[in-house]
Amino acid sequence: MFTGSESSPGLLTGLNYFLLKNPEVLQKVTREVQTAFKSSSSITLESVGALEYLSVCIQESLRAYPPAPLGVPRIVPDGGAMVASNWIPEKTVVYVSHFAAYGPANFSEADSFRPDRWLAQYQASYNKDQKAAMKSFGVGPRDCIGKASVCLIRYLCSLTNAPRQFGLLPNPNDVLQVIVAL
């Protein structure tokens, strides 16, 4: 069973990596956060949810660097089933890898960090993306019950406060630099 204990740091690691590798995206996120909040005390669950660009960066990070590499396991029902034109015997454990589902078969520029793909104004550029393939938290009866109330809120609050207290700067030598704001 996967819970927020490992997925939260995994997402934060991936997102910070992509933000540092894409300074223009980092600048937009930082500007959005600094404009929305004048102090840490003004950060609430409701106000964090209104940060559109940060939200799409998180969504794109979940696609490009999924914190849980495997999908939720399923057991093939009695009698077996056809899966992707292949016969799978009953009681076989199957899953869809997030890396396979979020790759070039379903997303254009799959190897690139493109948060704009999730914004309405850029839909024409990404009209062939199969966004329904994006199931970071599972689907159906085994969907993560904490995704909205625990994990996403934890991600959003952590990421919202970070640009207020720290400055993340890309380093040409690929070494992470964190500047503490005074």
C-alpha positions as CSV (number, residue, x, y, z in Angstrom):
1,M,0.0,0.0,0.0
2,F,1.3,3.5,-0.9
3,T,0.6,6.4,1.3
4,G,1.7,10.0,1.6
5,S,4.8,9.1,3.6
6,E,6.9,8.4,0.5
7,S,4.9,10.0,-2.3
8,S,5.1,13.5,-0.7
9,P,9.0,13.7,-0.7
10,G,9.1,12.0,-4.1
11,L,6.8,14.6,-5.6
12,L,8.7,17.4,-3.9
13,T,12.0,16.1,-5.2
14,G,10.8,15.7,-8.7
15,L,9.1,19.1,-8.8
16,N,12.1,20.9,-7.4
17,Y,14.3,19.2,-10.0
18,F,12.0,20.3,-12.9
19,L,11.7,23.8,-11.5
20,L,15.5,24.2,-11.3
21,K,16.0,22.7,-14.8
22,N,13.3,25.1,-16.2
23,P,14.1,28.6,-14.8
24,E,11.3,30.3,-16.7
25,V,8.8,27.9,-15.0
26,L,10.4,28.5,-11.6
27,Q,10.1,32.3,-12.1
28,K,6.4,32.0,-13.0
29,V,5.7,29.8,-9.9
30,T,7.7,32.1,-7.6
31,R,5.9,35.2,-9.0
32,E,2.5,33.6,-8.5
33,V,3.3,32.6,-4.9
34,Q,4.9,35.9,-4.0
35,T,2.0,37.9,-5.5
36,A,-0.7,35.7,-3.8
37,F,0.9,35.8,-0.3
38,K,2.4,38.7,1.6
39,S,3.2,36.5,4.6
40,S,3.2,32.8,5.6
41,S,0.2,33.4,7.8
42,S,-2.0,34.2,4.8
43,I,-1.4,30.7,3.4
44,T,-4.6,28.6,3.8
45,L,-5.9,25.5,2.2
46,E,-8.4,27.5,0.2
47,S,-5.9,30.2,-1.0
48,V,-3.3,27.6,-2.0
49,G,-5.9,25.8,-4.1
50,A,-6.3,29.0,-6.1
51,L,-2.7,28.9,-7.3
52,E,-3.3,27.7,-10.9
53,Y,0.2,27.7,-12.2
54,L,1.6,25.9,-9.1
55,S,-1.2,23.3,-9.5
56,V,-0.4,22.6,-13.1
57,C,3.3,22.3,-12.3
58,I,2.4,19.7,-9.7
59,Q,0.2,17.9,-12.2
60,E,3.0,17.9,-14.8
61,S,5.5,16.7,-12.2
62,L,3.3,13.8,-11.3
63,R,3.3,12.9,-15.0
64,A,7.0,13.4,-15.7
65,Y,8.3,12.0,-12.4
66,P,5.6,9.8,-10.7
67,P,6.5,9.3,-7.1
68,A,5.1,5.7,-7.2
69,P,6.5,4.0,-10.4
70,L,3.9,1.2,-10.4
71,G,0.2,1.4,-10.8
72,V,-2.2,-0.2,-8.3
73,P,-2.2,-3.9,-8.8
74,R,-5.3,-5.6,-10.1
75,I,-6.2,-9.3,-10.2
76,V,-7.6,-10.7,-13.5
77,P,-11.1,-12.0,-12.8
78,D,-12.2,-15.6,-13.1
79,G,-12.2,-16.8,-16.7
80,G,-9.3,-14.5,-17.7
81,A,-9.5,-11.4,-19.8
82,M,-8.1,-9.7,-22.9
83,V,-5.7,-6.9,-22.1
84,A,-4.2,-4.8,-24.9
85,S,-4.9,-7.7,-27.4
86,N,-3.2,-10.2,-25.1
87,W,-4.9,-13.0,-23.2
88,I,-4.3,-12.9,-19.5
89,P,-5.2,-15.9,-17.4
90,E,-7.5,-15.5,-14.4
91,K,-5.9,-14.6,-11.0
92,T,-2.9,-13.0,-12.7
93,V,-1.8,-9.8,-11.0
94,V,-1.5,-6.9,-13.5
95,Y,-0.9,-3.2,-13.4
96,V,0.0,-0.3,-15.7
97,S,3.3,1.4,-15.1
98,H,2.9,5.1,-14.7
99,F,6.0,5.6,-16.8
100,A,4.4,3.7,-19.7
101,A,1.1,5.4,-19.3
102,Y,2.6,8.9,-19.1
103,G,5.0,8.4,-22.0
104,P,4.9,9.2,-25.8
105,A,2.0,6.9,-26.5
106,N,-0.3,9.3,-24.5
107,F,1.6,12.6,-24.3
108,S,3.3,14.8,-26.8
109,E,6.8,16.0,-25.7
110,A,6.6,13.2,-23.0
111,D,10.2,13.6,-22.1
112,S,9.9,17.3,-21.4
113,F,8.5,19.2,-18.5
114,R,5.5,21.1,-20.0
115,P,3.1,22.4,-17.3
116,D,1.3,24.5,-19.9
117,R,-0.2,21.3,-21.3
118,W,-2.7,21.4,-18.4
119,L,-3.8,25.0,-18.9
120,A,-6.9,25.6,-21.0
121,Q,-5.3,28.4,-23.1
122,Y,-2.7,25.9,-24.4
123,Q,-5.1,23.0,-25.2
124,A,-4.7,23.4,-29.0
125,S,-0.9,22.8,-28.6
126,Y,-1.5,19.6,-26.7
127,N,-4.8,18.4,-28.2
128,K,-3.5,14.9,-28.8
129,D,-2.5,14.3,-25.2
130,Q,-4.5,11.6,-23.6
131,K,-5.0,13.3,-20.2
132,A,-7.4,10.6,-19.1
133,A,-4.4,8.3,-18.9
134,M,-3.2,10.3,-15.9
135,K,-4.1,8.3,-12.8
136,S,-1.4,9.2,-10.3
137,F,-3.6,8.2,-7.4
138,G,-5.2,5.1,-8.9
139,V,-8.8,4.7,-10.1
140,G,-12.0,3.0,-9.2
141,P,-12.7,1.4,-5.8
142,R,-8.9,1.4,-5.0
143,D,-8.5,5.1,-5.8
144,C,-6.4,6.8,-3.1
145,I,-9.0,8.1,-0.6
146,G,-6.5,10.7,0.7
147,K,-5.4,12.3,-2.5
148,A,-7.5,15.4,-2.1
149,S,-7.6,15.7,1.6
150,V,-4.0,14.7,2.5
151,C,-1.5,14.3,-0.3
152,L,-2.4,17.2,-2.5
153,I,-2.9,19.6,0.4
154,R,0.5,18.6,1.8
155,Y,2.2,19.1,-1.6
156,L,0.5,22.5,-2.1
157,C,1.2,23.9,1.3
158,S,4.9,22.7,1.3
159,L,5.4,24.1,-2.2
160,T,3.6,27.4,-1.5
161,N,5.7,28.2,1.6
162,A,9.1,27.2,0.0
163,P,9.4,30.1,-2.4
164,R,8.5,32.5,0.4
165,Q,11.2,31.3,2.7
166,F,13.9,30.1,0.2
167,G,15.1,31.0,-3.2
168,L,15.8,28.1,-5.5
169,L,18.4,29.0,-8.1
170,P,19.5,26.9,-11.0
171,N,23.2,26.1,-11.0
172,P,25.0,25.6,-14.3
173,N,27.0,22.8,-12.7
174,D,23.8,20.9,-11.8
175,V,24.4,21.4,-8.1
176,L,21.4,22.3,-6.0
177,Q,21.7,25.8,-4.4
178,V,19.2,26.9,-1.8
179,I,19.4,30.5,-0.7
180,V,17.6,31.3,2.7
181,A,15.6,34.5,2.6
182,L,16.2,36.7,5.6
